[in-house]
Amino acid sequence: MANPEHNIEESINLKFFLTMFEPVRFELVKHLADGKERSIKEIAENFTQDRSVISRHLEQLQTQGIVIKEKRSRHTFYTLDCELITQHIEKTAKSLRDLMNVHTKN
């Protein structure tokens, strides 16, 4: 019989979810959830952390594709990639549903 833990690990992109649900980063995700593009300055104004800390969190989100980063001249703008987030959640839900159905039928 296959190792269920191994299958679960394959079903979940853990790094994606850990990145998105880290408390400060999740607040950033919620802040950008309206779909509006914002500069780092506009984003940082809404948080108590230093702008450099916010920038590092946004970089982490960007490495997982959660936010889209666009540089224009000296300014950097961020938008939330709602489609990618939805795809990850739906894929994970389907994978887990399939995995659980397989294991509950045995």
Secondary structure, DSSP 8 states (H G I E B T S, - for coil): ---HHHHHHHHS-HHHHHHHHSHHHHHHHHHHTT---EEHHHHHTTSSS-HHHHHHHHHHHHHTTSEEEEEETTEEEEEE-HHHHHHHHHHHHHHHHHHHHHHHH-
